[in-house]
Amino acid sequence: MAKSAAALIVAAGRGTRLADATDARPKQYKLLANSPVLSHTLNALGNHPRITHIVTVIHPDDADLYSEAISAIEKPIKQKLCRAVLGGATRQKSVFEGLKALEELSCDYVLIHDAARPFVDTGIVDRLLQKLDQGVEGALAAVPVADTLKKAGQSDGSLETVDRTGLWAAQTPQGFPFNKILAAHKRAQDAGETSFTDDTGLAEWNGMTISLSDGDPANFKITTGADLERAAKQATYSKMTAETAALIPLSKLTDVRVGIGYDVHAFEAGEAVILGGVSIPYSKRLKGHSDADVALHAITDATLGAIGDGDIGQHFPPSDPEWKGASSDQFQQYAVRRLAALGGRIAHIDLTIVCEEPKVGPHRDKVRASVARICELPLARVSVKATTSEKLGFTGRKEGIAALASVTVRLPFNDDE
């Protein structure tokens, strides 16, 4: 089993370099694509399936702003949020307070991240966790320095070219085995060492060896007004809606991926089964926490799988009472929105329903049209098939229904992946 990871988001700063007379909010609460910057950061990290808990360290004066920010994040991510922690006078102190709050959760790893880096993506987190899985003492997301560096003279203003060979620009997240970084922070506190501006520096002071992990230039920190303008442009693309993504011609989406989904539900007493959003009269219903639409569940898993975004249970856990009896079309619409946020679209859906009863054939066209409507697809891009298992297995014994789905998606091609 993969080791668990927590995210610690540092959001207690004042952001004085982004002061604005018309908007006094700290930079992590300024609006970006109609949501606070912190909301984007929480969504970005919370979407990773291996991150199970999130602790945010906030300024004592920002409780209302924090409440506004978390109201804008996605429901499944709210399930990962722990109680916010009040920060200290320095970043180091704030991180230490956050680590102490996480101590009782027994997480294997912790990723420490700046609230003002809203564009951290799954690939960055994957690479950091891979390093930690290999047994390193710490991993730093970073990018190689590409620009020529100049050093100004102390008095005469003369310039000196600095050799950039081997130089990297540090980013966050910075990842650590939880117990190691907590012990390092405790040692620094006891020694009166309080001037560290990042956690890898503190870890190095403690004798830990830090490994580089590839970051991403898009994962920049919002510091100035120009940064906020750049972020607004970047967010316009990265947070596309299904409607705007649909305007991109498929011929421009050259990264083709396929996801496979499978689901099964048993029968219980009832009067109809729901398949693909269509109620089909029958002497039983499908048993499940939601409406048990086995067809849409398979399609949702296939859609999420095509973009490497976990599975339906991670986003909509059956333990959450909110989804009790919920209509499953909202699960697939959610998956479509997440695909659209990457600039992608569904190209084709192929669904197979396996059961002896009820007979799906007479309802096939309705199911096909319903799936097309839910996914906002032309009918020609949806295939629905029905078959039996030749009276073999649980479906052959009429104990339930199984569904298999193949979903083809198209995304913009990314040379950096």
C-alpha positions as CSV (number, residue, x, y, z in Angstrom):
1,M,0.0,0.0,0.0
2,A,1.3,3.5,-0.9
3,K,2.4,5.6,2.1
4,S,0.1,8.4,3.0
5,A,0.9,12.1,2.6
6,A,-0.4,15.3,4.2
7,A,-0.2,18.8,2.7
8,L,0.8,21.7,4.9
9,I,-0.1,25.0,3.2
10,V,1.5,28.1,4.6
11,A,-0.9,31.0,4.3
12,A,-0.1,33.2,7.3
13,G,1.9,35.9,5.5
14,R,0.9,39.5,4.8
15,G,2.2,39.8,1.2
16,T,3.3,43.4,1.6
17,R,4.9,43.5,-1.9
18,L,1.4,43.1,-3.4
19,A,-0.2,45.9,-1.4
20,D,-3.1,47.5,-3.2
21,A,-5.1,50.5,-1.8
22,T,-8.3,49.2,-3.4
23,D,-7.9,45.6,-2.1
24,A,-6.2,45.3,1.3
25,R,-6.5,41.5,1.4
26,P,-3.2,39.5,1.6
27,K,-2.2,38.0,-1.7
28,Q,-3.3,34.5,-0.9
29,Y,-6.9,35.9,-0.6
30,K,-6.9,38.1,-3.7
31,L,-9.2,36.9,-6.4
32,L,-8.0,34.8,-9.2
33,A,-10.6,33.7,-11.8
34,N,-13.3,34.7,-9.4
35,S,-11.9,32.6,-6.5
36,P,-9.3,33.4,-3.8
37,V,-5.7,32.3,-4.7
38,L,-5.8,30.0,-1.7
39,S,-8.8,28.2,-3.1
40,H,-6.9,27.3,-6.2
41,T,-4.0,26.1,-4.2
42,L,-6.2,23.9,-2.0
43,N,-7.9,22.4,-5.0
44,A,-4.6,21.7,-6.7
45,L,-3.1,19.8,-3.8
46,G,-6.4,18.3,-2.6
47,N,-7.0,16.7,-6.0
48,H,-4.0,14.4,-5.6
49,P,-5.3,10.9,-4.5
50,R,-2.3,10.3,-2.1
51,I,-2.8,13.5,-0.1
52,T,-5.2,12.4,2.6
53,H,-5.1,15.5,4.9
54,I,-4.6,19.2,4.5
55,V,-3.6,21.6,7.2
56,T,-3.6,25.3,6.4
57,V,-1.7,27.8,8.6
58,I,-3.4,31.2,8.6
59,H,-2.9,34.6,10.3
60,P,-5.0,35.2,13.4
61,D,-6.7,38.1,11.6
62,D,-7.7,36.1,8.5
63,A,-10.4,33.7,9.8
64,D,-13.2,35.3,7.8
65,L,-11.0,35.4,4.6
66,Y,-10.1,31.7,5.1
67,S,-13.8,30.7,5.5
68,E,-14.5,32.5,2.2
69,A,-11.6,30.7,0.5
70,I,-12.7,27.2,1.6
71,S,-16.3,27.9,0.6
72,A,-15.0,28.0,-3.0
73,I,-13.2,24.6,-3.1
74,E,-14.6,21.4,-4.4
75,K,-16.7,19.2,-2.0
76,P,-14.4,16.1,-2.1
77,I,-11.5,18.3,-1.1
78,K,-13.3,19.7,1.9
79,Q,-13.3,16.2,3.3
80,K,-9.5,16.3,3.5
81,L,-9.3,19.7,5.3
82,C,-8.3,19.7,8.9
83,R,-8.9,22.6,11.3
84,A,-6.9,25.6,10.3
85,V,-3.9,26.4,12.5
86,L,-2.8,29.9,13.6
87,G,0.7,30.9,12.4
88,G,3.5,32.6,14.1
89,A,5.7,35.7,13.5
90,T,7.9,33.9,10.9
91,R,7.4,31.3,8.2
92,Q,9.5,28.9,10.2
93,K,7.3,29.3,13.3
94,S,4.1,28.9,11.2
95,V,5.4,25.6,9.6
96,F,6.3,24.3,13.1
97,E,2.7,25.0,14.3
98,G,1.3,23.2,11.3
99,L,3.6,20.2,11.8
100,K,2.5,19.9,15.5
101,A,-1.1,19.9,14.4
102,L,-0.4,17.1,11.9
103,E,1.5,15.0,14.5
104,E,-1.6,13.1,15.8
105,L,-2.6,12.0,12.2
106,S,0.4,9.7,11.8
107,C,1.0,10.6,8.1
108,D,4.1,9.1,6.5
109,Y,5.1,12.2,4.5
110,V,4.3,15.9,4.5
111,L,4.5,18.3,1.6
112,I,5.0,21.9,2.7
113,H,3.7,24.4,0.2
114,D,3.3,28.2,-0.2
115,A,-0.3,29.3,-0.5
116,A,0.7,31.8,-3.2
117,R,1.7,29.0,-5.7
118,P,-1.8,28.0,-7.0
119,F,-0.5,26.2,-10.1
120,V,1.2,23.2,-8.5
121,D,0.1,20.2,-10.6
122,T,-0.2,16.4,-10.2
123,G,3.1,15.7,-11.9
124,I,5.1,17.8,-9.5
125,V,3.5,16.0,-6.5
126,D,4.0,12.6,-8.2
127,R,7.7,13.2,-8.6
128,L,8.2,14.4,-5.0
129,L,6.3,11.4,-3.6
130,Q,8.3,9.1,-5.9
131,K,11.5,10.5,-4.4
132,L,10.2,10.0,-0.9
133,D,9.2,6.4,-1.7
134,Q,12.8,5.8,-2.7
135,G,13.9,6.7,0.8
136,V,15.3,10.2,0.5
137,E,15.4,12.5,3.6
138,G,13.8,15.4,1.7
139,A,12.8,16.3,-1.8
140,L,12.7,19.8,-3.3
141,A,10.7,20.9,-6.3
142,A,13.0,23.1,-8.4
143,V,13.7,24.3,-11.9
144,P,17.2,24.9,-13.4
145,V,18.2,28.5,-13.7
146,A,17.9,29.4,-17.4
147,D,18.7,33.1,-17.4
148,T,22.1,34.7,-17.3
149,L,22.8,35.9,-13.8
150,K,24.6,39.2,-13.0
151,K,25.9,40.4,-9.7
152,A,26.1,44.1,-9.0
153,G,29.2,45.6,-7.4
154,Q,28.9,46.9,-3.8
155,S,29.8,50.6,-4.6
156,D,30.6,51.3,-8.2
157,G,27.6,49.5,-9.8
158,S,29.7,47.3,-12.0
159,L,28.3,43.9,-13.1
160,E,29.8,40.5,-12.8
161,T,28.5,37.4,-14.6
162,V,27.7,34.6,-12.3
163,D,28.2,31.0,-13.4
164,R,24.7,29.4,-13.4
165,T,26.0,25.8,-13.9
166,G,24.3,23.6,-11.3
167,L,22.1,26.4,-10.1
168,W,18.4,25.7,-9.4
169,A,15.5,27.9,-8.4
170,A,13.7,26.4,-5.4
171,Q,9.9,26.0,-5.5
172,T,7.4,24.4,-3.2
173,P,6.1,21.8,-2.4
174,Q,9.1,20.6,-0.4
175,G,8.5,17.0,0.7
176,F,9.8,15.1,3.8
177,P,9.2,12.0,5.8
178,F,7.0,13.5,8.5
179,N,8.9,12.4,11.6
180,K,12.2,13.7,10.2
181,I,11.1,17.2,9.4
182,L,9.2,17.5,12.7
183,A,12.3,16.5,14.6
184,A,14.4,19.0,12.7
185,H,12.0,21.8,13.5
186,K,12.0,20.8,17.2
187,R,15.8,20.8,17.2
188,A,15.9,24.2,15.6
189,Q,13.4,25.6,18.1
190,D,15.4,24.3,21.0
191,A,18.6,25.7,19.6
192,G,17.1,29.1,19.1
193,E,17.6,28.9,15.3
194,T,14.7,30.9,13.9
195,S,15.9,32.5,10.7
196,F,15.3,29.8,8.1
197,T,13.1,31.0,5.2
198,D,12.4,27.5,3.8
199,D,12.3,24.0,5.1
200,T,15.0,22.5,3.0
201,G,17.4,25.0,4.5
202,L,16.4,24.0,8.0
203,A,16.7,20.3,7.0
204,E,20.2,20.8,5.7
205,W,21.2,22.6,8.9
206,N,19.9,19.5,10.7
207,G,22.2,17.2,8.6
208,M,19.5,15.9,6.2
209,T,20.4,15.3,2.6
210,I,17.9,17.0,0.1
211,S,17.2,15.6,-3.4
212,L,16.2,17.7,-6.3
213,S,12.9,16.9,-8.0
214,D,11.7,18.5,-11.2
215,G,9.4,21.4,-10.6
216,D,7.6,23.4,-13.3
217,P,8.1,27.0,-14.5
218,A,4.2,27.4,-14.4
219,N,4.4,26.7,-10.6
220,F,5.5,30.3,-9.8
221,K,4.9,32.2,-6.7
222,I,2.6,35.2,-6.8
223,T,4.6,38.1,-5.3
224,T,4.0,41.2,-7.3
225,G,1.1,42.8,-9.2
226,A,2.7,41.6,-12.4
227,D,2.7,38.0,-11.0
228,L,-1.0,38.4,-10.3
229,E,-1.7,39.5,-13.8
230,R,0.3,36.5,-15.2
231,A,-1.7,34.2,-12.9
232,A,-5.0,35.6,-14.1
233,K,-4.0,34.8,-17.7
234,Q,-2.8,31.3,-16.7
235,A,-5.9,30.6,-14.7
236,T,-8.1,31.5,-17.7
237,Y,-6.8,28.6,-19.6
238,S,-6.2,26.1,-16.7
239,K,-9.7,26.5,-15.3
240,M,-11.7,26.2,-18.6
241,T,-15.3,25.2,-18.4
242,A,-16.9,22.5,-20.4
243,E,-18.5,25.1,-22.6
244,T,-15.2,26.9,-23.5
245,A,-13.3,23.6,-23.9
246,A,-16.0,22.5,-26.4
247,L,-15.0,25.5,-28.6
248,I,-11.6,24.0,-29.2
249,P,-11.5,21.9,-32.4
250,L,-10.8,18.2,-31.8
251,S,-8.0,18.5,-34.4
252,K,-6.2,20.8,-32.0
253,L,-6.3,18.3,-29.2
254,T,-3.6,15.9,-30.2
255,D,-3.0,14.1,-26.9
256,V,-5.4,11.1,-27.1
257,R,-5.9,9.0,-24.0
258,V,-8.3,6.2,-23.1
259,G,-9.7,5.3,-19.7
260,I,-11.3,2.0,-18.7
261,G,-14.1,1.8,-16.0
262,Y,-15.8,-1.1,-14.4
263,D,-18.6,-1.2,-11.8
264,V,-21.0,-3.7,-10.3
265,H,-24.1,-3.4,-8.1
266,A,-26.2,-6.1,-6.5
267,F,-30.0,-6.1,-6.7
268,E,-32.3,-5.4,-3.8
269,A,-36.1,-5.0,-3.5
270,G,-37.4,-2.2,-5.6
271,E,-39.4,-1.1,-8.6
272,A,-36.8,0.1,-11.1
273,V,-33.1,0.2,-11.9
274,I,-31.2,3.4,-13.0
275,L,-28.9,2.9,-16.0
276,G,-27.2,5.8,-17.7
277,G,-29.6,8.2,-16.0
278,V,-32.7,6.3,-17.3
279,S,-35.2,4.6,-14.9
280,I,-36.0,1.1,-16.3
281,P,-39.1,-0.6,-14.6
282,Y,-38.1,-3.8,-12.9
283,S,-39.1,-5.9,-9.8
284,K,-35.8,-4.9,-8.1
285,R,-33.4,-1.9,-7.8
286,L,-29.7,-1.7,-7.6
287,K,-28.2,-1.4,-4.1
288,G,-25.8,1.4,-3.5
289,H,-25.0,4.5,-1.5
290,S,-26.1,6.8,-4.3
291,D,-28.7,5.9,-6.9
292,A,-26.4,2.9,-7.8
293,D,-26.3,3.8,-11.5
294,V,-23.8,1.2,-12.5
295,A,-23.5,2.5,-16.0
296,L,-22.6,6.1,-15.1
297,H,-20.3,4.9,-12.4
298,A,-18.3,2.9,-14.9
299,I,-18.2,5.9,-17.3
300,T,-17.1,8.3,-14.5
301,D,-14.3,6.0,-13.5
302,A,-13.2,5.7,-17.1
303,T,-13.2,9.5,-17.5
304,L,-11.2,10.1,-14.4
305,G,-8.8,7.3,-15.3
306,A,-8.1,8.8,-18.7
307,I,-6.7,11.9,-17.0
308,G,-5.0,10.1,-14.2
309,D,-7.3,11.6,-11.6
310,G,-8.1,8.8,-9.2
311,D,-11.5,7.1,-9.1
312,I,-15.1,7.8,-8.2
313,G,-14.7,6.6,-4.6
314,Q,-11.9,9.1,-3.9
315,H,-13.9,12.0,-5.1
316,F,-17.3,10.9,-3.8
317,P,-16.6,8.5,-0.8
318,P,-19.6,6.3,0.1
319,S,-19.0,7.2,3.7
320,D,-20.1,10.8,3.0
321,P,-23.8,11.2,3.8
322,E,-24.1,14.0,1.2
323,W,-24.1,11.4,-1.6
324,K,-26.8,9.2,0.0
325,G,-29.3,8.5,-2.8
326,A,-27.6,11.1,-5.1
327,S,-28.2,11.1,-8.8
328,S,-25.1,9.8,-10.5
329,D,-25.2,12.2,-13.4
330,Q,-23.6,14.8,-11.2
331,F,-20.6,12.5,-10.7
332,Q,-20.0,12.3,-14.5
333,Q,-20.6,16.0,-15.0
334,Y,-18.0,16.6,-12.3
335,A,-15.5,14.4,-14.2
336,V,-16.3,16.3,-17.4
337,R,-15.5,19.6,-15.6
338,R,-12.2,18.3,-14.4
339,L,-11.3,17.2,-17.9
340,A,-12.3,20.6,-19.2
341,A,-10.1,22.3,-16.6
342,L,-7.2,20.6,-18.4
343,G,-8.4,22.0,-21.8
344,G,-9.7,18.5,-22.8
345,R,-12.9,17.0,-24.2
346,I,-14.4,13.6,-24.4
347,A,-14.1,12.2,-27.9
348,H,-16.1,8.9,-27.5
349,I,-17.8,6.7,-25.0
350,D,-18.3,2.9,-25.4
351,L,-20.5,1.4,-22.7
352,T,-21.3,-2.3,-22.2
353,I,-24.0,-3.3,-19.7
354,V,-23.9,-7.0,-18.6
355,C,-27.1,-8.6,-17.1
356,E,-29.7,-11.2,-17.7
357,E,-32.5,-8.9,-16.5
358,P,-34.0,-6.4,-17.0
359,K,-33.8,-6.5,-20.8
360,V,-31.7,-3.4,-21.8
361,G,-32.4,-3.6,-25.6
362,P,-35.7,-1.8,-25.5
363,H,-34.2,1.0,-23.6
364,R,-30.9,1.2,-25.3
365,D,-31.7,4.4,-27.4
366,K,-32.9,6.2,-24.3
367,V,-29.8,5.3,-22.3
368,R,-27.6,6.3,-25.2
369,A,-29.3,9.7,-25.5
370,S,-29.2,10.3,-21.8
371,V,-25.4,9.6,-21.6
372,A,-24.8,11.9,-24.5
373,R,-26.8,14.7,-22.8
374,I,-25.1,14.2,-19.5
375,C,-21.7,14.4,-21.2
376,E,-22.6,17.1,-23.6
377,L,-21.7,14.9,-26.6
378,P,-23.3,14.4,-30.0
379,L,-25.2,11.1,-30.1
380,A,-22.8,9.6,-32.6
381,R,-20.0,9.8,-30.0
382,V,-21.8,7.5,-27.6
383,S,-22.1,3.7,-28.0
384,V,-24.3,1.6,-25.7
385,K,-24.3,-2.2,-25.9
386,A,-26.0,-4.9,-23.8
387,T,-25.0,-8.5,-23.3
388,T,-25.5,-11.4,-20.9
389,S,-22.9,-13.6,-19.2
390,E,-24.6,-16.8,-20.6
391,K,-26.1,-17.5,-17.2
392,L,-22.6,-17.7,-15.6
393,G,-21.5,-15.8,-12.5
394,F,-23.5,-13.4,-10.4
395,T,-25.0,-11.7,-13.4
396,G,-26.0,-15.0,-14.8
397,R,-27.7,-15.8,-11.5
398,K,-29.6,-12.5,-11.8
399,E,-27.9,-11.2,-8.6
400,G,-26.9,-7.8,-10.1
401,I,-25.6,-5.8,-13.0
402,A,-22.1,-5.1,-14.2
403,A,-21.0,-2.3,-16.6
404,L,-17.8,-1.7,-18.5
405,A,-16.9,1.6,-20.1
406,S,-14.2,2.9,-22.4
407,V,-13.8,6.6,-22.6
408,T,-11.6,8.3,-25.1
409,V,-10.5,11.9,-24.3
410,R,-8.4,14.4,-26.2
411,L,-6.2,17.0,-24.5
412,P,-3.7,19.7,-25.7
413,F,-0.3,18.1,-26.2
414,N,2.2,19.1,-23.5
415,D,5.8,18.7,-24.5
416,D,6.9,19.0,-20.9
417,E,5.1,15.8,-19.8
